[in-house]
Amino acid sequence: MRAAMKKNLYLRRGAVAVYVAISMSVMLGLVALSVDMSMLYATKSEMQRAADAGAMSGAWRLLDESRIGSEAAAEYVNSMSRLAAIEIAAANTVLGDAPVVYEMSDLQLGVWDEVNNTLTWGGTGVFNAVAIDVHRDAAHNGSIAMMFATALGTDSTDLSVRAVAGFADSIVGFNVTEESGNAQLLPFALHVDSWNALLSGAQTTGDHYSYDPDSGVVSSGSDGKLELNLYPGAGDTQLPPGNFGTVDIGSNSNSSNDIARQILYGVNESDLSYFGGQIEIPINLNGDTGLSAGFKDELEDIKGMPRTIPIFDSVGGNGNNAQYHVIAWAGIRIVHVKLTGKMTSKQVIIQPAYVVDPSAVSGSGGQSTYVYRPVQLVE
């Protein structure tokens, strides 16, 4: 009996050894698989970072106002956008390598409709979205070699990620928050006919001032952007009277100090509280005291800076009783100010400009021109 028990014990020990050997093999396999999976997860994160950076960079490059009024410049900007997307993606290495991105197959420019959440790719024209695909496969830096999964018959694997970045351009209003900062709105309203005539070249004071985007300085000279004198009644280059007005963005009894503050610092949360916290087109704005020489210093201080102005299609009443029916917003910059001397010599010269405003709100029916929200990741 004692011999039988001893034999049984030996058999059990042998069985345990077999189970331990099998379990160890399974555990080692799981550990090996988890190491490979961790490596793939980290690699995919690196690829996504490269794609996100490339798409964002390409989209920001599209916000180049040299394309204003020039199809040739727009195509050049599109080319520079593609180049920026590829270069910045390549600057974010994946497994120590610069990702290979092919312009024809891995990169797209298109139109993002934020309101309807749709993306349309291809064609030519003015785009507001960039998509970039980053791959690791035979054609893009080679497939990813496995370290331990080879024991399971997998020597390598392919990965791909996609990023889409764009900026909203169907702007209907503004909503100031702590995160957005003040809305860069000027309390100066321009008639839609005047604005359209400027864009078409039908009514303009010419192209006598040049803005340098690198230095932010305005100087005499041409930069390819037509200009318009905002000051009402200042000579024969203006459209008929009524093309311009100073408006209340905030209280209907805004003072000259309020206007000066808004010129320098934009419209704040308190100003927009009079509109329920958000100003949105279409809207009626009260007329104000008018554009006087008292604002000369403030206007000089913001010369060259992008600002948004209201665009109206009709006005009723006169002076402080006027009501401007605002239908859109337009991006401009002031390039020259002269508010002394006789009426016909006074000037507040503007040119179209891109305004990127975090407080801007997009929506259905937006008719705004050159006013955008900042670039964001869409996908």
VOBA-1610 file (N, C-alpha, C; in pm, whole numbers, padded with zeros to 5 digits, always signed):
BEGIN
Met+00082-00120+00000Met+00000+00000+00000Met+00086+00126+00000Arg+00190+00116+00084Arg+00282+00229+00090Arg+00349+00252-00045Ala+00378+00148-00114Ala+00442+00156-00247Ala+00346+00218-00348Ala+00219+00181-00338Ala+00117+00236-00430Ala+00101+00386-00410Met+00100+00428-00282Met+00086+00571-00253Met+00207+00649-00306Lys+00322+00588-00291Lys+00443+00655-00338Lys+00441+00674-00490Lys+00391+00570-00557Lys+00381+00577-00703Lys+00282+00685-00746Asn+00170+00692-00672Asn+00068+00793-00700Asn+00124+00935-00688Leu+00205+00953-00584Leu+00265+01084-00560Leu+00356+01125-00675Tyr+00435+01027-00720Tyr+00523+01055-00834Tyr+00442+01093-00958Leu+00332+01024-00978Leu+00246+01055-01095Leu+00188+01195-01087Arg+00142+01231-00963Arg+00085+01366-00947Arg+00191+01473-00971Arg+00312+01448-00920Arg+00419+01545-00941Arg+00451+01561-01088Gly+00446+01454-01161Gly+00472+01460-01304Gly+00364+01539-01376Ala+00238+01519-01335Ala+00125+01592-01397Ala+00136+01741-01370Val+00171+01777-01246Val+00187+01919-01210Val+00296+01983-01295Ala+00406+01910-01312Ala+00516+01963-01394Ala+00471+01992-01536Val+00388+01904-01589Val+00337+01923-01725Val+00248+02047-01729Tyr+00156+02057-01629Tyr+00066+02173-01624Tyr+00144+02303-01611Val+00245+02302-01526Val+00327+02423-01507Val+00398+02460-01636Ala+00450+02360-01705Ala+00519+02387-01832Ala+00424+02448-01934Ile+00302+02391-01942Ile+00203+02445-02037Ile+00163+02587-01997Ser+00136+02606-01866Ser+00095+02739-01818Ser+00202+02843-01844Met+00327+02806-01819Met+00438+02899-01842Met+00446+02939-01989Ser+00424+02842-02077Ser+00427+02872-02221Ser+00317+02971-02258Val+00196+02945-02203Val+00083+03036-02231Val+00112+03175-02175Met+00162+03179-02051Met+00191+03308-01989Met+00297+03385-02065Leu+00401+03315-02107Leu+00506+03381-02185Leu+00451+03433-02317Gly+00360+03353-02377Gly+00298+03398-02502Gly+00215+03523-02481Leu+00139+03525-02370Leu+00057+03642-02340Leu+00143+03765-02311Val+00250+03743-02236Val+00342+03854-02208Val+00403+03907-02337Ala+00447+03814-02423Ala+00505+03855-02551Ala+00404+03932-02634Leu+00279+03883-02636Leu+00174+03951-02713Leu+00145+04089-02656Ser+00143+04100-02522Ser+00116+04229-02461Ser+00227+04329-02490Val+00351+04282-02497Val+00463+04370-02531Val+00446+04424-02673Asp+00410+04336-02767Asp+00388+04380-02904Asp+00269+04475-02914Met+00162+04444-02842Met+00044+04530-02846Met+00074+04668-02788Ser+00152+04672-02681Ser+00191+04800-02622Ser+00274+04881-02721Met+00365+04810-02790Met+00447+04878-02890Met+00361+04934-03004Leu+00261+04858-03049Leu+00172+04904-03156Leu+00088+05023-03110Tyr+00043+05017-02984Tyr-00037+05128-02930Tyr+00047+05256-02926Ala+00171+05244-02878Ala+00258+05361-02872Ala+00289+05414-03012Thr+00309+05321-03106Thr+00337+05361-03244Thr+00218+05434-03305Lys+00099+05381-03281Lys-00020+05446-03335Lys-00040+05584-03276Ser-00008+05601-03148Ser-00016+05733-03084Ser+00082+05830-03150Glu+00203+05782-03179Glu+00301+05867-03248Glu+00251+05905-03387Met+00192+05810-03457Met+00138+05838-03591Met+00025+05940-03585Gln-00064+05925-03485Gln-00176+06019-03473Gln-00125+06159-03441Arg-00023+06167-03356Arg+00035+06298-03325Arg+00092+06363-03451Ala+00158+06284-03534Ala+00213+06338-03659Ala+00102+06383-03753Ala-00004+06302-03763Ala-00115+06339-03852Ala-00186+06463-03802Asp-00212+06471-03671Asp-00279+06589-03614Asp-00198+06715-03639Ala-00068+06706-03613Ala+00018+06823-03631Ala+00022+06866-03777Gly+00030+06769-03868Gly+00033+06802-04010Gly-00095+06866-04057Ala-00210+06810-04018Ala-00339+06865-04059Ala-00359+07006-04003Met-00326+07026-03876Met-00341+07158-03814Met-00252+07261-03883Ser-00128+07223-03910Ser-00036+07316-03974Ser-00084+07353-04115Gly-00129+07252-04189Gly-00180+07279-04323Gly-00301+07370-04322Ala-00391+07349-04226Ala-00511+07433-04218Ala-00477+07576-04179Trp-00385+07593-04086Trp-00344+07729-04050Trp-00279+07800-04169Arg-00208+07723-04251Arg-00144+07785-04368Arg-00247+07835-04468Leu-00367+07775-04468Leu-00473+07824-04557Leu-00523+07962-04518Leu-00501+08000-04392Leu-00544+08132-04346Leu-00442+08238-04383Asp-00412+08243-04510Asp-00316+08340-04564Asp-00394+08437-04651Glu-00404+08562-04604Glu-00491+08657-04674Glu-00433+08707-04806Ser-00317+08657-04845Ser-00268+08691-04978Ser-00361+08637-05086Arg-00445+08539-05051Arg-00538+08485-05150Arg-00662+08573-05169Ile-00674+08681-05094Ile-00787+08773-05112Ile-00782+08833-05251Gly-00887+08808-05329Gly-00900+08869-05460Gly-00806+08818-05566Ser-00738+08705-05541Ser-00642+08655-05639Ser-00651+08504-05649Glu-00697+08454-05762Glu-00704+08310-05783Glu-00565+08248-05786Ala-00471+08320-05848Ala-00334+08268-05856Ala-00275+08254-05716Ala-00298+08355-05631Ala-00247+08350-05494Ala-00314+08239-05415Ala-00444+08215-05442Ala-00515+08109-05372Ala-00453+07973-05404Glu-00418+07950-05528Glu-00355+07823-05566Glu-00217+07810-05503Tyr-00145+07922-05494Tyr-00014+07920-05430Tyr-00029+07886-05281Val-00127+07947-05216Val-00152+07919-05074Val-00189+07772-05055Asn-00269+07718-05145Asn-00305+07575-05137Asn-00181+07487-05145Ser-00090+07523-05235Ser+00035+07446-05249Ser+00118+07455-05121Met+00125+07575-05063Met+00201+07593-04940Met+00137+07520-04823Ser+00004+07509-04826Ser-00066+07434-04722Ser-00027+07286-04728Arg-00026+07230-04848Arg+00012+07090-04863Arg+00155+07067-04815Leu+00244+07158-04854Leu+00384+07146-04815Leu+00399+07154-04663Ala+00327+07249-04600Ala+00336+07263-04455Ala+00285+07138-04385Ala+00176+07081-04434Ala+00120+06960-04373Ala+00220+06845-04379Ile+00285+06828-04493Ile+00381+06719-04510Ile+00505+06742-04423Glu+00555+06865-04422Glu+00677+06896-04346Glu+00656+06878-04196Ile+00543+06929-04145Ile+00520+06920-04001Ile+00490+06777-03960Ala+00419+06703-04043Ala+00397+06561-04012Ala+00530+06487-04005Ala+00618+06517-04098Ala+00750+06451-04102Ala+00837+06490-03983Ala+00811+06606-03925Ala+00890+06651-03810Ala+00854+06576-03683Asn+00740+06503-03685Asn+00698+06424-03570Asn+00727+06277-03599Thr+00841+06230-03551Thr+00889+06098-03589Thr+00803+05986-03533Val+00801+05874-03607Val+00731+05753-03567Val+00834+05640-03566Leu+00854+05579-03450Leu+00959+05478-03433Leu+01094+05529-03481Gly+01117+05659-03457Gly+01245+05720-03491Gly+01258+05764-03635Asp+01156+05739-03718Asp+01161+05776-03860Asp+01064+05891-03888Ala+01101+05977-03983Ala+01010+06080-04030Ala+00904+06016-04118Pro+00776+06031-04085Pro+00672+05966-04165Pro+00675+06010-04311Val+00665+05914-04400Val+00655+05943-04543Val+00508+05971-04575Val+00482+06092-04630Val+00346+06131-04670Val+00351+06171-04817Tyr+00273+06104-04897Tyr+00269+06134-05040Tyr+00156+06233-05069Glu+00192+06341-05136Glu+00096+06449-05159Glu-00027+06402-05236Met-00007+06319-05335Met-00117+06280-05423Met-00213+06181-05357Ser-00162+06095-05270Ser-00247+05988-05216Ser-00280+06004-05067Asp-00199+06079-04995Asp-00216+06085-04849Asp-00265+06221-04799Leu-00290+06314-04890Leu-00323+06451-04849Leu-00439+06504-04931Gln-00533+06571-04865Gln-00648+06629-04933Gln-00679+06768-04877Leu-00720+06858-04966Leu-00774+06988-04927Leu-00922+06988-04960Gly-01001+07053-04878Gly-01144+07052-04904Gly-01217+07160-04829Val-01348+07146-04826Val-01437+07244-04763Val-01511+07176-04648Trp-01498+07236-04531Trp-01567+07187-04412Trp-01686+07277-04383Asp-01803+07218-04380Asp-01925+07288-04341Asp-01954+07249-04197Glu-01915+07336-04105Glu-01930+07303-03963Glu-02077+07290-03924Val-02163+07373-03984Val-02304+07374-03947Val-02368+07238-03974Asn-02341+07182-04092Asn-02399+07053-04130Asn-02305+06936-04108Asn-02184+06967-04056Asn-02083+06866-04028Asn-02054+06778-04150Thr-02027+06845-04262Thr-01994+06773-04385Thr-01857+06819-04435Leu-01790+06729-04505Leu-01660+06757-04564Leu-01665+06721-04712Thr-01620+06812-04796Thr-01615+06789-04940Thr-01471+06805-04985Trp-01417+06702-05049Trp-01275+06702-05083Trp-01252+06722-05232Gly-01137+06781-05263Gly-01094+06793-05402Gly-01140+06919-05470Gly-01107+06929-05599Gly-01140+07046-05677Gly-01036+07155-05659Thr-01074+07276-05697Thr-00987+07392-05682Thr-01065+07502-05614Gly-00995+07604-05568Gly-01063+07718-05508Gly-01011+07749-05371Val-01098+07804-05288Val-01063+07846-05153Val-01109+07738-05055Phe-01013+07674-04988Phe-01044+07564-04898Phe-01031+07609-04752Asn-01094+07532-04665Asn-01081+07560-04521Asn-01055+07433-04440Ala-01017+07324-04506Ala-00991+07199-04434Ala-00878+07121-04500Val-00805+07048-04416Val-00694+06965-04463Val-00707+06827-04397Ala-00695+06722-04478Ala-00693+06584-04427Ala-00558+06521-04461Ile-00503+06449-04366Ile-00375+06383-04390Ile-00383+06241-04333Asp-00334+06146-04411Asp-00326+06006-04369Asp-00180+05970-04345Val-00152+05913-04231Val-00017+05867-04199Val-00021+05715-04189His+00066+05649-04267His+00068+05502-04273His+00204+05448-04228Arg+00202+05324-04183Arg+00324+05243-04176Arg+00293+05114-04250Asp+00347+05104-04370Asp+00330+04984-04452Asp+00447+04975-04548Ala+00439+04888-04642Ala+00553+04866-04733Ala+00590+04992-04809Ala+00492+05078-04839Ala+00518+05200-04917Ala+00550+05320-04830His+00531+05309-04701His+00549+05422-04609His+00638+05378-04492Asn+00766+05389-04508Asn+00864+05357-04405Asn+00873+05208-04370Gly+00797+05126-04440Gly+00800+04982-04412Gly+00700+04942-04305Ser+00655+04816-04312Ser+00564+04764-04212Ser+00634+04757-04076Ile+00555+04746-03970Ile+00609+04746-03834Ile+00648+04603-03796Ala+00775+04583-03765Ala+00824+04449-03729Ala+00781+04412-03588Met+00729+04291-03574Met+00690+04240-03443Met+00812+04184-03370Met+00812+04194-03239Met+00924+04142-03160Met+00899+03998-03115Phe+00779+03970-03068Phe+00751+03837-03014Phe+00640+03764-03089Ala+00554+03840-03158Ala+00441+03777-03226Ala+00486+03689-03342Thr+00613+03695-03378Thr+00664+03607-03484Thr+00647+03460-03446Ala+00651+03434-03315Ala+00632+03296-03269Ala+00492+03248-03299Leu+00398+03343-03318Leu+00260+03309-03349Leu+00232+03321-03498Gly+00340+03344-03574Gly+00326+03348-03720Gly+00305+03487-03777Thr+00321+03593-03694Thr+00304+03730-03742Thr+00437+03803-03735Asp+00499+03824-03850Asp+00630+03890-03853Asp+00618+04042-03850Ser+00512+04097-03911Ser+00497+04243-03920Ser+00349+04277-03936Thr+00319+04406-03916Thr+00181+04452-03934Thr+00181+04594-03988Asp+00069+04634-04048Asp+00054+04768-04103Asp-00041+04848-04014Leu-00018+04979-04007Leu-00106+05069-03933Leu-00134+05192-04017Ser-00248+05255-03993Ser-00278+05383-04059Ser-00368+05466-03968Val-00351+05597-03972Val-00435+05691-03897Val-00470+05807-03988Arg-00570+05883-03950Arg-00616+05997-04030Arg-00646+06114-03937Ala-00617+06233-03983Ala-00653+06355-03909Ala-00709+06457-04007Val-00811+06528-03963Val-00872+06636-04042Val-00878+06760-03954Ala-00828+06871-04006Ala-00834+06999-03935Ala-00896+07104-04027Gly-00966+07198-03967Gly-01028+07303-04047Gly-01069+07421-03960Phe-01121+07524-04025Phe-01168+07642-03951Phe-01307+07680-04002Ala-01395+07716-03909Ala-01532+07753-03945Ala-01533+07891-04010Asp-01610+07904-04119Asp-01615+08031-04189Asp-01758+08082-04212Ser-01856+08013-04158Ser-01995+08060-04170Ser-02031+08130-04039Ile-01974+08248-04021Ile-01985+08319-03893Ile-02113+08403-03889Val-02189+08383-03782Val-02315+08458-03766Val-02311+08553-03648Gly-02216+08535-03557Gly-02214+08623-03440Gly-02094+08602-03352Phe-02106+08653-03228Phe-01994+08649-03134Phe-02046+08626-02993Asn-01970+08549-02917Asn-02005+08516-02779Asn-01877+08518-02698Val-01864+08617-02611Val-01740+08636-02536Val-01741+08551-02409Thr-01633+08476-02390Thr-01613+08398-02269Thr-01473+08426-02215Glu-01444+08370-02097Glu-01309+08384-02043Glu-01206+08320-02134Glu-01245+08209-02197Glu-01152+08138-02285Glu-01131+08213-02416Ser-01236+08274-02470Ser-01225+08338-02602Ser-01161+08476-02597Gly-01180+08547-02488Gly-01138+08686-02484Gly-01237+08774-02559Asn-01213+08903-02564Asn-01305+08997-02628Asn-01322+08968-02776Ala-01440+09000-02826Ala-01465+08993-02970Ala-01400+09114-03035Gln-01325+09090-03142Gln-01253+09199-03206Gln-01344+09274-03304Leu-01451+09329-03249Leu-01551+09403-03326Leu-01528+09552-03313Leu-01533+09622-03425Leu-01533+09768-03425Leu-01676+09818-03437Pro-01710+09926-03367Pro-01848+09979-03373Pro-01871+10066-03497Phe-01821+10023-03612Phe-01836+10097-03738Phe-01908+10008-03838Ala-02022+10053-03886Ala-02102+09973-03980Ala-02086+10027-04121Leu-02073+09935-04218Leu-02055+09970-04358Leu-02168+09910-04440His-02217+09986-04537His-02326+09936-04622His-02276+09822-04710Val-02364+09723-04728Val-02327+09604-04804Val-02288+09638-04947Asp-02351+09740-05006Asp-02315+09779-05143Asp-02173+09834-05149Ser-02135+09908-05046Ser-01999+09963-05041Ser-01896+09851-05028Trp-01929+09754-04941Trp-01837+09641-04920Trp-01822+09559-05047Asn-01933+09527-05110Asn-01927+09448-05233Asn-01857+09523-05345Ala-01878+09654-05350Ala-01811+09734-05452Ala-01660+09737-05430Leu-01618+09737-05303Leu-01475+09730-05273Leu-01418+09597-05319Leu-01486+09487-05286Leu-01436+09355-05321Leu-01428+09335-05472Ser-01522+09394-05545Ser-01523+09379-05690Ser-01432+09479-05760Gly-01386+09579-05687Gly-01303+09683-05747Gly-01382+09794-05812Ala-01516+09792-05796Ala-01599+09893-05859Ala-01591+10027-05788Gln-01564+10027-05659Gln-01555+10151-05583Gln-01443+10137-05481Thr-01336+10211-05501Thr-01219+10197-05415Thr-01136+10325-05421Thr-01058+10347-05316Thr-00964+10459-05316Thr-00829+10418-05376Gly-00821+10295-05425Gly-00697+10248-05486Gly-00623+10151-05397Asp-00494+10139-05417Asp-00408+10049-05339Asp-00280+10126-05307His-00288+10204-05200His-00179+10296-05167His-00104+10260-05039Tyr-00151+10157-04970Tyr-00089+10120-04843Tyr-00059+09970-04843Ser+00051+09936-04778Ser+00097+09797-04779Ser+00112+09747-04637Tyr+00057+09629-04612Tyr+00068+09566-04480Tyr+00169+09453-04487Asp+00264+09452-04395Asp+00365+09347-04387Asp+00323+09249-04278Pro+00283+09126-04314Pro+00236+09031-04212Pro+00345+08986-04116Asp+00470+08997-04156Asp+00579+08954-04067Asp+00605+09055-03956Ser+00600+09182-03991Ser+00627+09287-03892Ser+00500+09348-03834Gly+00387+09331-03905Gly+00262+09393-03861Gly+00259+09543-03887Val+00348+09591-03973Val+00361+09734-03999Val+00292+09770-04130Val+00221+09884-04129Val+00160+09939-04250Val+00248+10053-04300Ser+00275+10054-04430Ser+00356+10160-04489Ser+00295+10200-04622Ser+00346+10307-04680Ser+00301+10348-04812Ser+00347+10247-04915Gly+00264+10224-05016Gly+00298+10128-05120Gly+00181+10036-05149Ser+00201+09948-05244Ser+00094+09859-05288Ser+00117+09718-05235Asp+00008+09653-05193Asp+00017+09514-05150Asp-00088+09427-05219Gly-00152+09482-05322Gly-00249+09403-05398Gly-00389+09401-05341Lys-00413+09473-05231Lys-00546+09477-05170Lys-00605+09617-05185Leu-00721+09624-05246Leu-00787+09752-05268Leu-00837+09809-05136Glu-00853+09940-05135Glu-00885+10011-05010Glu-01010+10096-05026Leu-01068+10135-04912Leu-01189+10216-04908Leu-01181+10312-04792Asn-01233+10434-04812Asn-01236+10533-04705Asn-01367+10520-04628Leu-01358+10484-04501Leu-01477+10471-04418Leu-01540+10605-04385Tyr-01459+10711-04385Tyr-01512+10838-04333Tyr-01622+10891-04424Pro-01739+10921-04368Pro-01853+10962-04451Pro-01835+11100-04511Gly-01870+11111-04639Gly-01870+11241-04705Gly-01734+11296-04735Ala-01632+11210-04738Ala-01495+11260-04754Ala-01449+11252-04900Gly-01518+11319-04988Gly-01468+11328-05126Gly-01543+11243-05225Asp-01503+11256-05353Asp-01578+11193-05460Asp-01548+11044-05477Thr-01458+10989-05397Thr-01431+10845-05409Thr-01531+10762-05329Gln-01617+10828-05253Gln-01712+10756-05170Gln-01840+10723-05245Leu-01905+10618-05200Leu-02040+10590-05247Leu-02133+10695-05188Pro-02259+10700-05232Pro-02352+10801-05182Pro-02361+10802-05030Pro-02404+10915-04970Pro-02417+10924-04824Pro-02501+10810-04769Gly-02470+10771-04646Gly-02543+10662-04584Gly-02472+10529-04595Asn-02348+10531-04647Asn-02276+10404-04661Asn-02204+10364-04533Phe-02204+10452-04432Phe-02124+10429-04312Phe-02199+10481-04191Gly-02175+10418-04076Gly-02232+10468-03951Gly-02160+10411-03831Thr-02156+10488-03722Thr-02104+10440-03595Thr-02222+10384-03516Val-02206+10266-03460Val-02319+10197-03398Val-02288+10160-03252Asp-02397+10138-03178Asp-02386+10091-03040Asp-02378+09939-03040Ile-02266+09886-02994Ile-02258+09742-02968Ile-02255+09729-02816Gly-02373+09717-02760Gly-02389+09719-02615Gly-02508+09807-02582Ser-02490+09891-02481Ser-02597+09981-02440Ser-02634+10076-02554Asn-02765+10109-02562Asn-02809+10206-02663Asn-02760+10346-02633Ser-02700+10364-02517Ser-02648+10497-02482Ser-02497+10493-02464Asn-02430+10414-02549Asn-02284+10408-02543Asn-02223+10547-02554Ser-02125+10574-02472Ser-02057+10703-02473Ser-01935+10698-02564Ser-01873+10813-02582Ser-01749+10818-02660Ser-01641+10732-02596Asn-01641+10726-02463Asn-01544+10641-02393Asn-01566+10493-02425Asp-01694+10453-02436Asp-01724+10314-02472Asp-01672+10282-02611Ile-01693+10375-02705Ile-01646+10353-02842Ile-01494+10344-02845Ala-01428+10434-02773Ala-01281+10433-02768Ala-01231+10300-02711Arg-01296+10253-02606Arg-01257+10126-02545Arg-01274+10010-02644Gln-01386+10008-02715Gln-01410+09900-02810Gln-01313+09906-02927Ile-01274+10025-02968Ile-01173+10037-03074Ile-01043+09971-03029Leu-01002+10000-02906Leu-00873+09951-02858Leu-00876+09803-02817Tyr-00982+09764-02748Tyr-00980+09632-02683Tyr-01089+09536-02730Gly-01177+09582-02818Gly-01283+09496-02865Gly-01406+09501-02776Val-01504+09419-02809Val-01632+09413-02739Val-01623+09308-02630Asn-01663+09345-02508Asn-01648+09252-02397Asn-01779+09184-02359Glu-01770+09099-02258Glu-01887+09022-02215Glu-02000+09112-02167Ser-01964+09221-02100Ser-02066+09315-02052Ser-02139+09380-02168Asp-02067+09416-02273Asp-02131+09475-02391Asp-02234+09379-02451Leu-02198+09252-02460Leu-02286+09154-02523Leu-02402+09112-02433Ser-02394+09147-02305Ser-02505+09115-02216Ser-02633+09186-02258Tyr-02620+09297-02330Tyr-02738+09370-02380Tyr-02808+09294-02493Phe-02740+09192-02546Phe-02800+09109-02652Phe-02827+08968-02602Gly-02833+08952-02470Gly-02854+08820-02413Gly-02730+08735-02407Gly-02613+08797-02421Gly-02486+08726-02412Gly-02423+08694-02545Gln-02502+08703-02653Gln-02449+08672-02787Gln-02512+08765-02889Ile-02428+08825-02971Ile-02478+08908-03081Ile-02478+08825-03208Glu-02588+08827-03281Glu-02602+08739-03397Glu-02685+08806-03506Ile-02642+08789-03630Ile-02715+08844-03743Ile-02836+08757-03776Pro-02941+08821-03834Pro-02960+08965-03855Pro-02998+09035-03725Ile-02957+09160-03713Ile-02983+09234-03590Ile-02987+09383-03622Asn-03066+09458-03548Asn-03070+09604-03559Asn-02982+09665-03452Leu-02893+09754-03493Leu-02805+09824-03401Leu-02835+09974-03406Asn-02839+10036-03289Asn-02862+10180-03281Asn-02745+10259-03337Gly-02776+10372-03401Gly-02671+10464-03442Gly-02610+10532-03322Asp-02488+10582-03339Asp-02419+10646-03227Asp-02377+10788-03265Thr-02280+10839-03191Thr-02245+10981-03200Thr-02168+11017-03326Gly-02118+10920-03399Gly-02043+10949-03521Gly-01893+10937-03500Leu-01821+10940-03610Leu-01676+10922-03607Leu-01610+11059-03602Ser-01548+11089-03489Ser-01490+11222-03470Ser-01339+11213-03456Ala-01276+11332-03459Ala-01131+11339-03446Ala-01085+11291-03309Gly-01178+11283-03214Gly-01143+11237-03080Gly-01098+11093-03076Phe-01127+11016-03181Phe-01087+10876-03184Phe-00958+10854-03262Lys-00892+10962-03302Lys-00774+10949-03387Lys-00666+10861-03323Asp-00634+10887-03196Asp-00526+10812-03132Asp-00559+10663-03121Glu-00684+10633-03084Glu-00724+10494-03072Glu-00717+10422-03207Leu-00762+10489-03313Leu-00756+10429-03445Leu-00612+10410-03491Glu-00526+10503-03460Glu-00383+10488-03493Glu-00322+10369-03419Asp-00365+10350-03295Asp-00309+10242-03213Asp-00340+10104-03270Ile-00453+10089-03339Ile-00489+09956-03391Ile-00460+09944-03541Lys-00394+10041-03597Lys-00362+10036-03740Lys-00284+09910-03772Gly-00331+09838-03873Gly-00266+09713-03913Gly-00325+09590-03848Met-00401+09608-03739Met-00457+09492-03670Met-00589+09449-03735Pro-00612+09318-03749Pro-00739+09273-03807Pro-00855+09299-03712Arg-00965+09347-03768Arg-01085+09375-03691Arg-01208+09339-03775Thr-01320+09317-03707Thr-01447+09286-03773Thr-01539+09406-03766Ile-01609+09435-03876Ile-01709+09542-03875Ile-01844+09484-03917Pro-01954+09542-03867Pro-02087+09501-03911Pro-02116+09552-04052Ile-02187+09471-04130Ile-02230+09509-04265Ile-02383+09519-04263Phe-02436+09636-04305Phe-02581+09656-04301Phe-02636+09675-04441Asp-02767+09648-04455Asp-02830+09666-04586Asp-02933+09778-04588Ser-02972+09828-04471Ser-03066+09939-04467Ser-03051+10012-04335Val-03095+10137-04334Val-03089+10218-04212Val-03213+10306-04207Gly-03273+10316-04090Gly-03388+10403-04071Gly-03359+10504-03962Gly-03409+10624-03978Gly-03384+10729-03880Gly-03252+10799-03904Asn-03224+10897-03817Asn-03102+10978-03832Asn-03027+10986-03700Gly-02895+11004-03711Gly-02811+11027-03594Gly-02825+10920-03489Asn-02845+10963-03363Asn-02857+10867-03253Asn-02986+10787-03258Asn-03079+10829-03342Asn-03205+10755-03357Asn-03201+10656-03473Ala-03089+10649-03541Ala-03079+10560-03657Ala-03079+10414-03611Gln-03132+10329-03697Gln-03131+10184-03674Gln-03069+10116-03796Tyr-02955+10052-03774Tyr-02884+09984-03883Tyr-02922+09837-03882His-02969+09786-03995His-03006+09645-04005His-02883+09567-04052Val-02818+09502-03958Val-02691+09432-03984Val-02720+09291-04033Ile-02660+09256-04147Ile-02685+09125-04210Ile-02560+09039-04219Ala-02444+09094-04189Ala-02319+09018-04204Ala-02208+09085-04126Trp-02093+09017-04122Trp-01970+09070-04061Trp-01859+09064-04166Ala-01766+09156-04159Ala-01656+09159-04256Ala-01524+09186-04185Gly-01420+09117-04232Gly-01286+09136-04177Gly-01212+09247-04249Ile-01157+09341-04172Ile-01084+09454-04231Ile-00963+09487-04143Arg-00877+09574-04194Arg-00777+09639-04111Arg-00770+09786-04152Ile-00744+09870-04056Ile-00724+10013-04083Ile-00579+10033-04125Val-00558+10102-04237Val-00422+10123-04287Val-00380+10270-04289His-00477+10360-04269His-00441+10503-04267His-00551+10580-04194Val-00509+10679-04113Val-00603+10762-04038Val-00564+10908-04052Lys-00662+10990-04093Lys-00643+11136-04096Lys-00777+11201-04064Leu-00790+11254-03943Leu-00917+11309-03899Leu-00910+11459-03869Thr-00808+11524-03920Thr-00797+11669-03905Thr-00811+11734-04042Gly-00831+11864-04042Gly-00844+11937-04168Gly-00989+11942-04216Lys-01007+11982-04341Lys-01142+11995-04394Lys-01204+11859-04418Met-01337+11859-04429Met-01413+11734-04439Met-01365+11646-04553Thr-01341+11704-04669Thr-01306+11623-04787Thr-01167+11560-04777Ser-01088+11600-04679Ser-00953+11542-04665Ser-00944+11439-04554Lys-01054+11420-04479Lys-01050+11325-04367Lys-01058+11181-04419Gln-00983+11094-04354Gln-00974+10956-04403Gln-00961+10855-04290Val-01032+10747-04302Val-01006+10624-04226Val-01007+10515-04332Ile-00889+10484-04383Ile-00876+10393-04497Ile-00866+10249-04444Ile-00949+10162-04503Ile-00947+10021-04465Ile-00917+09934-04588Gln-00873+09812-04563Gln-00859+09711-04667Gln-00912+09579-04610Pro-00956+09487-04695Pro-01001+09356-04645Pro-00887+09284-04573Ala-00923+09210-04468Ala-00823+09135-04391Ala-00889+09014-04329Tyr-00808+08911-04303Tyr-00858+08793-04234Tyr-00862+08818-04083Val-00976+08789-04022Val-00990+08799-03877Val-01015+08658-03823Val-00927+08612-03736Val-00945+08482-03670Val-00979+08512-03525Asp-01104+08487-03489Asp-01157+08531-03359Asp-01215+08411-03283Pro-01156+08375-03168Pro-01209+08263-03089Pro-01351+08285-03039Ser-01396+08411-03033Ser-01531+08438-02985Ser-01636+08427-03095Ala-01592+08407-03220Ala-01685+08397-03332Ala-01771+08272-03320Val-01896+08285-03363Val-01992+08175-03357Val-02040+08146-03499Ser-02032+08021-03541Ser-02079+07985-03675Ser-02223+07938-03668Gly-02291+07947-03782Gly-02430+07905-03785Gly-02486+07908-03925Ser-02607+07861-03938Ser-02675+07857-04067Ser-02707+07997-04115Gly-02684+08021-04244Gly-02716+08151-04302Gly-02609+08256-04286Gly-02490+08216-04241Gly-02383+08314-04226Gly-02340+08372-04359Gln-02335+08506-04367Gln-02294+08574-04490Gln-02165+08653-04470Ser-02092+08618-04367Ser-01975+08697-04333Ser-01860+08671-04430Thr-01770+08768-04436Thr-01656+08761-04527Thr-01527+08783-04451Tyr-01435+08687-04463Tyr-01301+08698-04405Tyr-01301+08699-04252Val-01404+08642-04191Val-01407+08626-04045Val-01416+08476-04015Tyr-01326+08426-03930Tyr-01315+08282-03909Tyr-01295+08250-03761Arg-01328+08126-03728Arg-01288+08071-03599Arg-01147+08011-03615Pro-01074+07993-03504Pro-00941+07932-03516Pro-00948+07789-03567Val-00836+07742-03618Val-00825+07604-03668Val-00848+07505-03554Gln-00920+07398-03583Gln-00944+07293-03486Gln-00943+07157-03555Leu-00919+07052-03476Leu-00929+06917-03532Leu-01075+06880-03550Val-01108+06836-03669Val-01244+06797-03704Val-01261+06646-03688Glu-01160+06571-03729Glu-01160+06425-03711Glu-01024+06383-03660
//
